[in-house]
Protein backbone atom coordinates (compact mmCIF):
# COMPACT_ATOMS: atom_id res chain seq x y z
CA UNK A 1 0.00 0.00 0.00
CA UNK A 2 1.39 3.41 -0.91
CA UNK A 3 1.88 6.32 1.48
CA UNK A 4 -1.26 8.20 0.45
CA UNK A 5 -3.50 5.21 1.00
CA UNK A 6 -1.86 4.47 4.35
CA UNK A 7 -2.49 8.05 5.49
CA UNK A 8 -6.10 7.93 4.31
CA UNK A 9 -6.79 4.59 6.02
CA UNK A 10 -5.16 5.60 9.31
CA UNK A 11 -6.92 8.95 9.28
CA UNK A 12 -10.28 7.25 8.70
CA UNK A 13 -9.61 4.67 11.42
CA UNK A 14 -8.89 7.44 13.89
CA UNK A 15 -11.93 9.46 12.78
CA UNK A 16 -9.82 12.43 11.69
CA UNK A 17 -10.92 14.54 8.72
CA UNK A 18 -8.46 15.89 6.18
CA UNK A 19 -9.07 19.37 7.60
CA UNK A 20 -8.38 18.24 11.18
CA UNK A 21 -5.14 16.55 10.11
CA UNK A 22 -4.13 19.62 8.13
CA UNK A 23 -4.88 21.92 11.06
CA UNK A 24 -2.87 19.75 13.44
CA UNK A 25 0.26 20.09 11.29
CA UNK A 26 -0.31 23.67 10.07
CA UNK A 27 -0.91 22.66 6.46
CA UNK A 28 -3.90 22.93 4.15
CA UNK A 29 -6.65 20.39 3.56
CA UNK A 30 -5.80 20.58 -0.14
CA UNK A 31 -2.25 19.43 0.57
CA UNK A 32 -3.49 16.47 2.61
CA UNK A 33 -5.85 15.52 -0.22
CA UNK A 34 -3.01 15.84 -2.74
CA UNK A 35 -0.76 13.61 -0.62
CA UNK A 36 -3.48 11.00 -0.23
CA UNK A 37 -4.12 10.92 -3.99
CA UNK A 38 -0.55 11.14 -5.32
CA UNK A 39 1.49 9.81 -2.37
CA UNK A 40 3.95 12.63 -3.04
CA UNK A 41 5.09 14.15 0.21
CA UNK A 42 8.27 15.67 1.55
CA UNK A 43 10.06 14.01 4.44
CA UNK A 44 9.35 16.81 6.90
CA UNK A 45 5.60 16.81 6.21
CA UNK A 46 5.46 13.02 6.37
CA UNK A 47 7.16 13.17 9.77
CA UNK A 48 4.54 15.67 10.97
CA UNK A 49 1.72 13.48 9.67
CA UNK A 50 3.17 10.40 11.36
CA UNK A 51 3.36 12.27 14.66
CA UNK A 52 -0.16 13.65 14.27
CA UNK A 53 -1.72 10.24 13.66
CA UNK A 54 0.52 8.53 16.21
CA UNK A 55 2.53 6.14 14.05
CA UNK A 56 6.23 5.81 13.38
CA UNK A 57 7.74 7.19 10.22
CA UNK A 58 8.84 3.63 9.41
CA UNK A 59 5.18 2.69 9.02
CA UNK A 60 5.12 4.75 5.83
CA UNK A 61 8.59 3.92 4.55
CA UNK A 62 8.57 0.11 4.90
CA UNK A 63 7.81 -0.40 1.19
CA UNK A 64 10.43 1.71 -0.62
CA UNK A 65 9.13 0.90 -4.11
CA UNK A 66 5.87 2.74 -3.38
CA UNK A 67 7.40 5.79 -1.75
CA UNK A 68 7.38 9.14 -3.46
CA UNK A 69 9.01 11.17 -0.74
CA UNK A 70 10.03 14.50 -2.19
CA UNK A 71 13.14 16.26 -0.97
CA UNK A 72 12.16 19.79 -0.04
CA UNK A 73 13.56 22.30 2.36
CA UNK A 74 11.99 22.37 5.79
CA UNK A 75 9.84 25.43 6.30
CA UNK A 76 10.34 26.99 9.69
CA UNK A 77 6.70 27.24 10.70
CA UNK A 78 7.58 28.20 14.28
CA UNK A 79 9.50 31.18 12.92
CA UNK A 80 6.58 32.12 10.68
CA UNK A 81 4.18 31.87 13.61
CA UNK A 82 6.33 34.31 15.58
CA UNK A 83 6.37 36.72 12.65
CA UNK A 84 2.60 36.48 12.37
CA UNK A 85 2.22 37.22 16.09
CA UNK A 86 4.48 40.25 15.71
CA UNK A 87 2.49 41.51 12.71
CA UNK A 88 -0.78 41.03 14.59
CA UNK A 89 0.56 43.05 17.52
CA UNK A 90 1.77 45.78 15.16
CA UNK A 91 -1.68 45.80 13.57
CA UNK A 92 -3.28 46.23 17.01
CA UNK A 93 -0.96 49.14 17.76
CA UNK A 94 -1.75 50.79 14.44
CA UNK A 95 -5.46 50.43 15.14
CA UNK A 96 -4.94 52.07 18.54
CA UNK A 97 -3.11 54.95 16.86
CA UNK A 98 -5.94 55.35 14.37
CA UNK A 99 -8.49 55.38 17.17
CA UNK A 100 -6.47 57.99 19.06
CA UNK A 101 -6.26 60.14 15.93
CA UNK A 102 -10.03 59.91 15.47
CA UNK A 103 -10.55 61.02 19.07
CA UNK A 104 -8.21 63.97 18.58
CA UNK A 105 -10.05 65.00 15.41
CA UNK A 106 -13.38 64.76 17.22
CA UNK A 107 -12.07 66.91 20.08
CA UNK A 108 -10.71 69.50 17.65
CA UNK A 109 -14.03 69.63 15.79
CA UNK A 110 -15.83 70.13 19.11
CA UNK A 111 -13.53 73.02 20.03
CA UNK A 112 -13.99 74.65 16.65
CA UNK A 113 -17.78 74.49 16.88
CA UNK A 114 -17.86 76.05 20.35
C-alpha positions as CSV (number, residue, x, y, z in Angstrom):
1,X,0.0,0.0,0.0
2,X,1.4,3.4,-0.9
3,X,1.9,6.3,1.5
4,X,-1.3,8.2,0.4
5,X,-3.5,5.2,1.0
6,X,-1.9,4.5,4.4
7,X,-2.5,8.0,5.5
8,X,-6.1,7.9,4.3
9,X,-6.8,4.6,6.0
10,X,-5.2,5.6,9.3
11,X,-6.9,9.0,9.3
12,X,-10.3,7.3,8.7
13,X,-9.6,4.7,11.4
14,X,-8.9,7.4,13.9
15,X,-11.9,9.5,12.8
16,X,-9.8,12.4,11.7
17,X,-10.9,14.5,8.7
18,X,-8.5,15.9,6.2
19,X,-9.1,19.4,7.6
20,X,-8.4,18.2,11.2
21,X,-5.1,16.6,10.1
22,X,-4.1,19.6,8.1
23,X,-4.9,21.9,11.1
24,X,-2.9,19.7,13.4
25,X,0.3,20.1,11.3
26,X,-0.3,23.7,10.1
27,X,-0.9,22.7,6.5
28,X,-3.9,22.9,4.1
29,X,-6.6,20.4,3.6
30,X,-5.8,20.6,-0.1
31,X,-2.3,19.4,0.6
32,X,-3.5,16.5,2.6
33,X,-5.8,15.5,-0.2
34,X,-3.0,15.8,-2.7
35,X,-0.8,13.6,-0.6
36,X,-3.5,11.0,-0.2
37,X,-4.1,10.9,-4.0
38,X,-0.5,11.1,-5.3
39,X,1.5,9.8,-2.4
40,X,3.9,12.6,-3.0
41,X,5.1,14.2,0.2
42,X,8.3,15.7,1.6
43,X,10.1,14.0,4.4
44,X,9.4,16.8,6.9
45,X,5.6,16.8,6.2
46,X,5.5,13.0,6.4
47,X,7.2,13.2,9.8
48,X,4.5,15.7,11.0
49,X,1.7,13.5,9.7
50,X,3.2,10.4,11.4
51,X,3.4,12.3,14.7
52,X,-0.2,13.7,14.3
53,X,-1.7,10.2,13.7
54,X,0.5,8.5,16.2
55,X,2.5,6.1,14.1
56,X,6.2,5.8,13.4
57,X,7.7,7.2,10.2
58,X,8.8,3.6,9.4
59,X,5.2,2.7,9.0
60,X,5.1,4.7,5.8
61,X,8.6,3.9,4.6
62,X,8.6,0.1,4.9
63,X,7.8,-0.4,1.2
64,X,10.4,1.7,-0.6
65,X,9.1,0.9,-4.1
66,X,5.9,2.7,-3.4
67,X,7.4,5.8,-1.8
68,X,7.4,9.1,-3.5
69,X,9.0,11.2,-0.7
70,X,10.0,14.5,-2.2
71,X,13.1,16.3,-1.0
72,X,12.2,19.8,0.0
73,X,13.6,22.3,2.4
74,X,12.0,22.4,5.8
75,X,9.8,25.4,6.3
76,X,10.3,27.0,9.7
77,X,6.7,27.2,10.7
78,X,7.6,28.2,14.3
79,X,9.5,31.2,12.9
80,X,6.6,32.1,10.7
81,X,4.2,31.9,13.6
82,X,6.3,34.3,15.6
83,X,6.4,36.7,12.7
84,X,2.6,36.5,12.4
85,X,2.2,37.2,16.1
86,X,4.5,40.3,15.7
87,X,2.5,41.5,12.7
88,X,-0.8,41.0,14.6
89,X,0.6,43.1,17.5
90,X,1.8,45.8,15.2
91,X,-1.7,45.8,13.6
92,X,-3.3,46.2,17.0
93,X,-1.0,49.1,17.8
94,X,-1.7,50.8,14.4
95,X,-5.5,50.4,15.1
96,X,-4.9,52.1,18.5
97,X,-3.1,54.9,16.9
98,X,-5.9,55.3,14.4
99,X,-8.5,55.4,17.2
100,X,-6.5,58.0,19.1
101,X,-6.3,60.1,15.9
102,X,-10.0,59.9,15.5
103,X,-10.6,61.0,19.1
104,X,-8.2,64.0,18.6
105,X,-10.1,65.0,15.4
106,X,-13.4,64.8,17.2
107,X,-12.1,66.9,20.1
108,X,-10.7,69.5,17.7
109,X,-14.0,69.6,15.8
110,X,-15.8,70.1,19.1
111,X,-13.5,73.0,20.0
112,X,-14.0,74.6,16.6
113,X,-17.8,74.5,16.9
114,X,-17.9,76.1,20.3
